Amino acid sequence: MTISRRTLLGTGAALGLLTACGSNTGRDGGGSGGKGPRLAQWYHQYGEAGAEQAVKRYAAAYDKADVQVQWRPGNYDEQTAAALLTDSGPDVFEVNGPSLDQIRKGQVVDLTDLFDGVKDDFNPVVLAPKTYDGRIWAIPQVVDMHLLYYRKSLLDDAGVEPPRTLEALVDAAKALTTKKVKGLFLGNDGGAGALGVTPLYAAGLTSVTEDGEVGFDDPAAARALGRLRQLYADKSLLLGAPSDWSDPSAFTQELTAMQWCGLWALPAVREALGDDFGVLALPAEGADGRPALPVGAYGAAVSARSGHEKEAKDFVKWLWIDKTEYQQDFALSYGFHIPARLSLAKQAAKLKEGPAADAVRYSTAYGYADPLLWTPASRTAYQDALSRIIKSGANPESELKSVVREVRAELDRAKKKP
């Protein structure tokens, strides 16, 4: 479900996107038929059956505006970034952010006042990246997260306990590897893409500190990333699987005893394996470490170029704060997600038992979200170094020193307000 953030460049390709976005905005006609102004609402294209029909049903139930939903295929992040620069983009839109640039350039509307009396009920992990300068710029919709799935029977047969440290994970993966089954699947690239900065958080570090400094200039970071190289060197990792890490088929088809995947896969895993599985966060590294897993949420935002700012704010409040039954429905009836509201997550019957209940607990106890200052440039520098460490055996210490320099320079740039 996650669409990576990309930087929109001033090129011919960007111009083409601007033209495409302006040609079909939802402000030109049609709509849900509600009274009041016409509002265009954009979503990225979910792959989950029924989701598009659901959001159109929600919009049709709103009687204070004529809301037209647009389901946007293709590179949604680039489409919205381009559309926010025009007067013909959406009024309300789903966003995997907003980004720091979108906030600073005044492209999105401050929604802080909509949270009066309910702010503490939103999962703080996913609310934090939508907060800047003490103001909130989007309403989290649902929570998604990554998890480590493990096959109980395979671990029992091998006499292996569910790993509680990264060192134990390395040992467990090696012990579980046979001629037919690999111990662990982290993705066909060895884990660089799927894990990202999660090993840093497992070591008790961060990508960026609260005061905007590099959060992993520490020997513990190299030790954590060295564990991933050891998994690769031991040949404990499944590589070249028919589907990549976001699909649980390698796990359910017993190609691997453990797999890093997402919460979205839990229903499929349960259908295939029954109760023969459990879930964990990425285990802790070292005495100062703690389990960690990435948590994210698309949010509903309002374009600053909307000609109906108040009406758009009223609509997103109605849908994503007031209409809790729709929020529950969107989270759990089309795919498998956690409601962004803590109270709704506690009430949901599907989340009260077994691995699903563990996932809810992990999301608040061990979850982290990339801060706004962790920019695409910093992410790329880190990911490239992690890939070299895992697949080529590059020295973790020297690779991280180089990344620290690049990220520090990027942070200095990003912290300069326009």
Secondary structure by P-SEA (a helix, b strand, c coil): ccccbbbbcccaaaaaaaaaaaacccccccccccccbbbbbbbccccccaaaaaaaaaaaaccccbbbbbbcccaaaaaaaaaaaccccccbbbbccccaaaaaaccccccccccccccccccaaaaaaaccccccccccccccbbbbbbbaaaaaaacccccccaaaaaaaaaaaccccccccccccccccccccaaaaaaacccccccccccccccaaaaaaaaaaaaaaaaccccccccccccccccccccccccccccccaaaaaaaaccccccccccccccccccbbbbbbbbbbbbbcccccaaaaaaaaaaccccaaaaaaaaaccccbbbbccaaaaaacccccccaaaaaaaaaccbbbcccccccaaaaaaaaaaaaaaacccccaaaaaaaaaaaaaaaaaaaaccc
